């Protein structure tokens, strides 16, 4: 007798080989992914190096700015000290001039004249206020100043009669210049 098997029988199908373009495209995709990962890592490393270099440059710029400020402060202090030194030297050169002026004025004041106020403006302009018992004494004083070798441009601005402590006197104002 013939036996017939009526049960379904599944046969195994042979696996079809994958097409070459599919393998190539998968392989190409994997290679591109690896290359992209490498480039991402490479550029992120370069970026972090540049950021670190930028931060280092910023710190260096800050240090250099501090040094520039220190140099500017030094130059300013040096200029200030130089200016002060120049003033001191100028005062040292001119310290005898006021003494000469006062000595000359004191020696030229005749009897009957007294000075109330004397001021020096600029380097050589002098103005004096004072009193005298007579106009003749004031004129004598002006003539003495004109004859002096230390004064020029002696000019009597005002001379007027007045009473001071119940005494009749003449008040005068004069200006002159020194030759030095």
MODELLER restraints for C-alpha pairs under 7 A, 6 or more apart:
rsr = mdl.restraints
at = mdl.atoms
rsr.add(forms.Gaussian(group=physical.xy_distance, feature=features.Distance(at['CA:108:A'], at['CA:141:A']), mean=6.71, stdev=0.5))
rsr.add(forms.Gaussian(group=physical.xy_distance, feature=features.Distance(at['CA:108:A'], at['CA:144:A']), mean=5.94, stdev=0.5))
rsr.add(forms.Gaussian(group=physical.xy_distance, feature=features.Distance(at['CA:108:A'], at['CA:145:A']), mean=6.79, stdev=0.5))
rsr.add(forms.Gaussian(group=physical.xy_distance, feature=features.Distance(at['CA:109:A'], at['CA:141:A']), mean=6.01, stdev=0.5))
rsr.add(forms.Gaussian(group=physical.xy_distance, feature=features.Distance(at['CA:110:A'], at['CA:137:A']), mean=6.99, stdev=0.5))
rsr.add(forms.Gaussian(group=physical.xy_distance, feature=features.Distance(at['CA:110:A'], at['CA:141:A']), mean=6.33, stdev=0.5))
rsr.add(forms.Gaussian(group=physical.xy_distance, feature=features.Distance(at['CA:112:A'], at['CA:132:A']), mean=5.48, stdev=0.5))
rsr.add(forms.Gaussian(group=physical.xy_distance, feature=features.Distance(at['CA:112:A'], at['CA:133:A']), mean=5.59, stdev=0.5))
rsr.add(forms.Gaussian(group=physical.xy_distance, feature=features.Distance(at['CA:112:A'], at['CA:137:A']), mean=6.64, stdev=0.5))
rsr.add(forms.Gaussian(group=physical.xy_distance, feature=features.Distance(at['CA:113:A'], at['CA:131:A']), mean=5.75, stdev=0.5))
rsr.add(forms.Gaussian(group=physical.xy_distance, feature=features.Distance(at['CA:113:A'], at['CA:132:A']), mean=4.33, stdev=0.5))
rsr.add(forms.Gaussian(group=physical.xy_distance, feature=features.Distance(at['CA:113:A'], at['CA:133:A']), mean=6.86, stdev=0.5))
rsr.add(forms.Gaussian(group=physical.xy_distance, feature=features.Distance(at['CA:113:A'], at['CA:137:A']), mean=6.79, stdev=0.5))
rsr.add(forms.Gaussian(group=physical.xy_distance, feature=features.Distance(at['CA:113:A'], at['CA:138:A']), mean=6.99, stdev=0.5))
rsr.add(forms.Gaussian(group=physical.xy_distance, feature=features.Distance(at['CA:114:A'], at['CA:130:A']), mean=5.64, stdev=0.5))
rsr.add(forms.Gaussian(group=physical.xy_distance, feature=features.Distance(at['CA:114:A'], at['CA:131:A']), mean=5.49, stdev=0.5))
rsr.add(forms.Gaussian(group=physical.xy_distance, feature=features.Distance(at['CA:114:A'], at['CA:132:A']), mean=6.46, stdev=0.5))
rsr.add(forms.Gaussian(group=physical.xy_distance, feature=features.Distance(at['CA:115:A'], at['CA:129:A']), mean=5.99, stdev=0.5))
rsr.add(forms.Gaussian(group=physical.xy_distance, feature=features.Distance(at['CA:115:A'], at['CA:130:A']), mean=4.03, stdev=0.5))
rsr.add(forms.Gaussian(group=physical.xy_distance, feature=features.Distance(at['CA:115:A'], at['CA:131:A']), mean=6.37, stdev=0.5))
rsr.add(forms.Gaussian(group=physical.xy_distance, feature=features.Distance(at['CA:116:A'], at['CA:129:A']), mean=5.48, stdev=0.5))
rsr.add(forms.Gaussian(group=physical.xy_distance, feature=features.Distance(at['CA:116:A'], at['CA:130:A']), mean=4.57, stdev=0.5))
rsr.add(forms.Gaussian(group=physical.xy_distance, feature=features.Distance(at['CA:117:A'], at['CA:128:A']), mean=5.62, stdev=0.5))
rsr.add(forms.Gaussian(group=physical.xy_distance, feature=features.Distance(at['CA:117:A'], at['CA:129:A']), mean=4.98, stdev=0.5))
rsr.add(forms.Gaussian(group=physical.xy_distance, feature=features.Distance(at['CA:117:A'], at['CA:130:A']), mean=6.56, stdev=0.5))
rsr.add(forms.Gaussian(group=physical.xy_distance, feature=features.Distance(at['CA:118:A'], at['CA:127:A']), mean=5.73, stdev=0.5))
rsr.add(forms.Gaussian(group=physical.xy_distance, feature=features.Distance(at['CA:118:A'], at['CA:128:A']), mean=4.35, stdev=0.5))
rsr.add(forms.Gaussian(group=physical.xy_distance, feature=features.Distance(at['CA:118:A'], at['CA:129:A']), mean=6.35, stdev=0.5))
rsr.add(forms.Gaussian(group=physical.xy_distance, feature=features.Distance(at['CA:119:A'], at['CA:126:A']), mean=5.73, stdev=0.5))
rsr.add(forms.Gaussian(group=physical.xy_distance, feature=features.Distance(at['CA:119:A'], at['CA:127:A']), mean=5.43, stdev=0.5))
rsr.add(forms.Gaussian(group=physical.xy_distance, feature=features.Distance(at['CA:119:A'], at['CA:128:A']), mean=6.54, stdev=0.5))
rsr.add(forms.Gaussian(group=physical.xy_distance, feature=features.Distance(at['CA:120:A'], at['CA:126:A']), mean=4.52, stdev=0.5))
rsr.add(forms.Gaussian(group=physical.xy_distance, feature=features.Distance(at['CA:120:A'], at['CA:127:A']), mean=6.56, stdev=0.5))
rsr.add(forms.Gaussian(group=physical.xy_distance, feature=features.Distance(at['CA:124:A'], at['CA:177:A']), mean=5.30, stdev=0.5))
rsr.add(forms.Gaussian(group=physical.xy_distance, feature=features.Distance(at['CA:124:A'], at['CA:178:A']), mean=5.02, stdev=0.5))
rsr.add(forms.Gaussian(group=physical.xy_distance, feature=features.Distance(at['CA:125:A'], at['CA:176:A']), mean=6.14, stdev=0.5))
rsr.add(forms.Gaussian(group=physical.xy_distance, feature=features.Distance(at['CA:125:A'], at['CA:177:A']), mean=4.69, stdev=0.5))
rsr.add(forms.Gaussian(group=physical.xy_distance, feature=features.Distance(at['CA:125:A'], at['CA:178:A']), mean=6.77, stdev=0.5))
rsr.add(forms.Gaussian(group=physical.xy_distance, feature=features.Distance(at['CA:126:A'], at['CA:175:A']), mean=5.63, stdev=0.5))
rsr.add(forms.Gaussian(group=physical.xy_distance, feature=features.Distance(at['CA:126:A'], at['CA:176:A']), mean=5.33, stdev=0.5))
rsr.add(forms.Gaussian(group=physical.xy_distance, feature=features.Distance(at['CA:126:A'], at['CA:177:A']), mean=5.84, stdev=0.5))
rsr.add(forms.Gaussian(group=physical.xy_distance, feature=features.Distance(at['CA:127:A'], at['CA:174:A']), mean=5.76, stdev=0.5))
rsr.add(forms.Gaussian(group=physical.xy_distance, feature=features.Distance(at['CA:127:A'], at['CA:175:A']), mean=4.30, stdev=0.5))
rsr.add(forms.Gaussian(group=physical.xy_distance, feature=features.Distance(at['CA:127:A'], at['CA:176:A']), mean=6.47, stdev=0.5))
rsr.add(forms.Gaussian(group=physical.xy_distance, feature=features.Distance(at['CA:128:A'], at['CA:173:A']), mean=5.73, stdev=0.5))
rsr.add(forms.Gaussian(group=physical.xy_distance, feature=features.Distance(at['CA:128:A'], at['CA:174:A']), mean=5.40, stdev=0.5))
rsr.add(forms.Gaussian(group=physical.xy_distance, feature=features.Distance(at['CA:128:A'], at['CA:175:A']), mean=6.31, stdev=0.5))
rsr.add(forms.Gaussian(group=physical.xy_distance, feature=features.Distance(at['CA:129:A'], at['CA:172:A']), mean=5.77, stdev=0.5))
rsr.add(forms.Gaussian(group=physical.xy_distance, feature=features.Distance(at['CA:129:A'], at['CA:173:A']), mean=4.56, stdev=0.5))
rsr.add(forms.Gaussian(group=physical.xy_distance, feature=features.Distance(at['CA:129:A'], at['CA:174:A']), mean=6.64, stdev=0.5))
rsr.add(forms.Gaussian(group=physical.xy_distance, feature=features.Distance(at['CA:130:A'], at['CA:171:A']), mean=5.88, stdev=0.5))
rsr.add(forms.Gaussian(group=physical.xy_distance, feature=features.Distance(at['CA:130:A'], at['CA:172:A']), mean=5.51, stdev=0.5))
rsr.add(forms.Gaussian(group=physical.xy_distance, feature=features.Distance(at['CA:130:A'], at['CA:173:A']), mean=6.68, stdev=0.5))
rsr.add(forms.Gaussian(group=physical.xy_distance, feature=features.Distance(at['CA:131:A'], at['CA:169:A']), mean=6.51, stdev=0.5))
rsr.add(forms.Gaussian(group=physical.xy_distance, feature=features.Distance(at['CA:131:A'], at['CA:170:A']), mean=5.51, stdev=0.5))
rsr.add(forms.Gaussian(group=physical.xy_distance, feature=features.Distance(at['CA:131:A'], at['CA:171:A']), mean=4.52, stdev=0.5))
rsr.add(forms.Gaussian(group=physical.xy_distance, feature=features.Distance(at['CA:131:A'], at['CA:172:A']), mean=6.02, stdev=0.5))
rsr.add(forms.Gaussian(group=physical.xy_distance, feature=features.Distance(at['CA:132:A'], at['CA:138:A']), mean=6.11, stdev=0.5))
rsr.add(forms.Gaussian(group=physical.xy_distance, feature=features.Distance(at['CA:132:A'], at['CA:169:A']), mean=5.79, stdev=0.5))
rsr.add(forms.Gaussian(group=physical.xy_distance, feature=features.Distance(at['CA:132:A'], at['CA:170:A']), mean=5.20, stdev=0.5))
rsr.add(forms.Gaussian(group=physical.xy_distance, feature=features.Distance(at['CA:132:A'], at['CA:171:A']), mean=6.55, stdev=0.5))
rsr.add(forms.Gaussian(group=physical.xy_distance, feature=features.Distance(at['CA:133:A'], at['CA:169:A']), mean=4.78, stdev=0.5))
rsr.add(forms.Gaussian(group=physical.xy_distance, feature=features.Distance(at['CA:133:A'], at['CA:170:A']), mean=6.04, stdev=0.5))
rsr.add(forms.Gaussian(group=physical.xy_distance, feature=features.Distance(at['CA:134:A'], at['CA:169:A']), mean=6.73, stdev=0.5))
rsr.add(forms.Gaussian(group=physical.xy_distance, feature=features.Distance(at['CA:134:A'], at['CA:170:A']), mean=6.29, stdev=0.5))
rsr.add(forms.Gaussian(group=physical.xy_distance, feature=features.Distance(at['CA:135:A'], at['CA:170:A']), mean=6.56, stdev=0.5))
rsr.add(forms.Gaussian(group=physical.xy_distance, feature=features.Distance(at['CA:145:A'], at['CA:151:A']), mean=6.33, stdev=0.5))
rsr.add(forms.Gaussian(group=physical.xy_distance, feature=features.Distance(at['CA:145:A'], at['CA:154:A']), mean=6.82, stdev=0.5))
rsr.add(forms.Gaussian(group=physical.xy_distance, feature=features.Distance(at['CA:146:A'], at['CA:152:A']), mean=6.44, stdev=0.5))
rsr.add(forms.Gaussian(group=physical.xy_distance, feature=features.Distance(at['CA:146:A'], at['CA:154:A']), mean=5.94, stdev=0.5))
rsr.add(forms.Gaussian(group=physical.xy_distance, feature=features.Distance(at['CA:150:A'], at['CA:178:A']), mean=5.69, stdev=0.5))
rsr.add(forms.Gaussian(group=physical.xy_distance, feature=features.Distance(at['CA:150:A'], at['CA:179:A']), mean=5.58, stdev=0.5))
rsr.add(forms.Gaussian(group=physical.xy_distance, feature=features.Distance(at['CA:151:A'], at['CA:176:A']), mean=6.52, stdev=0.5))
rsr.add(forms.Gaussian(group=physical.xy_distance, feature=features.Distance(at['CA:151:A'], at['CA:177:A']), mean=5.58, stdev=0.5))
rsr.add(forms.Gaussian(group=physical.xy_distance, feature=features.Distance(at['CA:151:A'], at['CA:178:A']), mean=4.52, stdev=0.5))
rsr.add(forms.Gaussian(group=physical.xy_distance, feature=features.Distance(at['CA:151:A'], at['CA:179:A']), mean=5.79, stdev=0.5))
rsr.add(forms.Gaussian(group=physical.xy_distance, feature=features.Distance(at['CA:152:A'], at['CA:176:A']), mean=6.06, stdev=0.5))
rsr.add(forms.Gaussian(group=physical.xy_distance, feature=features.Distance(at['CA:152:A'], at['CA:177:A']), mean=5.22, stdev=0.5))
rsr.add(forms.Gaussian(group=physical.xy_distance, feature=features.Distance(at['CA:152:A'], at['CA:178:A']), mean=6.00, stdev=0.5))
rsr.add(forms.Gaussian(group=physical.xy_distance, feature=features.Distance(at['CA:152:A'], at['CA:179:A']), mean=6.41, stdev=0.5))
rsr.add(forms.Gaussian(group=physical.xy_distance, feature=features.Distance(at['CA:153:A'], at['CA:176:A']), mean=5.22, stdev=0.5))
rsr.add(forms.Gaussian(group=physical.xy_distance, feature=features.Distance(at['CA:153:A'], at['CA:177:A']), mean=5.89, stdev=0.5))
rsr.add(forms.Gaussian(group=physical.xy_distance, feature=features.Distance(at['CA:154:A'], at['CA:175:A']), mean=5.84, stdev=0.5))
rsr.add(forms.Gaussian(group=physical.xy_distance, feature=features.Distance(at['CA:154:A'], at['CA:176:A']), mean=4.26, stdev=0.5))
rsr.add(forms.Gaussian(group=physical.xy_distance, feature=features.Distance(at['CA:154:A'], at['CA:177:A']), mean=6.96, stdev=0.5))
rsr.add(forms.Gaussian(group=physical.xy_distance, feature=features.Distance(at['CA:155:A'], at['CA:174:A']), mean=5.60, stdev=0.5))
rsr.add(forms.Gaussian(group=physical.xy_distance, feature=features.Distance(at['CA:155:A'], at['CA:175:A']), mean=5.34, stdev=0.5))
rsr.add(forms.Gaussian(group=physical.xy_distance, feature=features.Distance(at['CA:155:A'], at['CA:176:A']), mean=6.20, stdev=0.5))
rsr.add(forms.Gaussian(group=physical.xy_distance, feature=features.Distance(at['CA:156:A'], at['CA:173:A']), mean=6.21, stdev=0.5))
rsr.add(forms.Gaussian(group=physical.xy_distance, feature=features.Distance(at['CA:156:A'], at['CA:174:A']), mean=4.31, stdev=0.5))
rsr.add(forms.Gaussian(group=physical.xy_distance, feature=features.Distance(at['CA:156:A'], at['CA:175:A']), mean=6.57, stdev=0.5))
rsr.add(forms.Gaussian(group=physical.xy_distance, feature=features.Distance(at['CA:157:A'], at['CA:173:A']), mean=5.42, stdev=0.5))
rsr.add(forms.Gaussian(group=physical.xy_distance, feature=features.Distance(at['CA:157:A'], at['CA:174:A']), mean=5.11, stdev=0.5))
rsr.add(forms.Gaussian(group=physical.xy_distance, feature=features.Distance(at['CA:158:A'], at['CA:172:A']), mean=5.27, stdev=0.5))
rsr.add(forms.Gaussian(group=physical.xy_distance, feature=features.Distance(at['CA:158:A'], at['CA:173:A']), mean=5.10, stdev=0.5))
rsr.add(forms.Gaussian(group=physical.xy_distance, feature=features.Distance(at['CA:158:A'], at['CA:174:A']), mean=6.93, stdev=0.5))
rsr.add(forms.Gaussian(group=physical.xy_distance, feature=features.Distance(at['CA:159:A'], at['CA:170:A']), mean=6.32, stdev=0.5))
rsr.add(forms.Gaussian(group=physical.xy_distance, feature=features.Distance(at['CA:159:A'], at['CA:171:A']), mean=5.55, stdev=0.5))
rsr.add(forms.Gaussian(group=physical.xy_distance, feature=features.Distance(at['CA:159:A'], at['CA:172:A']), mean=4.22, stdev=0.5))
rsr.add(forms.Gaussian(group=physical.xy_distance, feature=features.Distance(at['CA:159:A'], at['CA:173:A']), mean=6.61, stdev=0.5))
rsr.add(forms.Gaussian(group=physical.xy_distance, feature=features.Distance(at['CA:160:A'], at['CA:170:A']), mean=5.29, stdev=0.5))
rsr.add(forms.Gaussian(group=physical.xy_distance, feature=features.Distance(at['CA:160:A'], at['CA:171:A']), mean=5.39, stdev=0.5))
rsr.add(forms.Gaussian(group=physical.xy_distance, feature=features.Distance(at['CA:160:A'], at['CA:172:A']), mean=6.55, stdev=0.5))
rsr.add(forms.Gaussian(group=physical.xy_distance, feature=features.Distance(at['CA:161:A'], at['CA:169:A']), mean=5.83, stdev=0.5))
rsr.add(forms.Gaussian(group=physical.xy_distance, feature=features.Distance(at['CA:161:A'], at['CA:170:A']), mean=4.34, stdev=0.5))
rsr.add(forms.Gaussian(group=physical.xy_distance, feature=features.Distance(at['CA:161:A'], at['CA:171:A']), mean=6.27, stdev=0.5))
rsr.add(forms.Gaussian(group=physical.xy_distance, feature=features.Distance(at['CA:162:A'], at['CA:168:A']), mean=5.85, stdev=0.5))
rsr.add(forms.Gaussian(group=physical.xy_distance, feature=features.Distance(at['CA:162:A'], at['CA:169:A']), mean=5.54, stdev=0.5))
rsr.add(forms.Gaussian(group=physical.xy_distance, feature=features.Distance(at['CA:162:A'], at['CA:170:A']), mean=5.89, stdev=0.5))
rsr.add(forms.Gaussian(group=physical.xy_distance, feature=features.Distance(at['CA:162:A'], at['CA:171:A']), mean=6.82, stdev=0.5))
rsr.add(forms.Gaussian(group=physical.xy_distance, feature=features.Distance(at['CA:163:A'], at['CA:169:A']), mean=5.85, stdev=0.5))
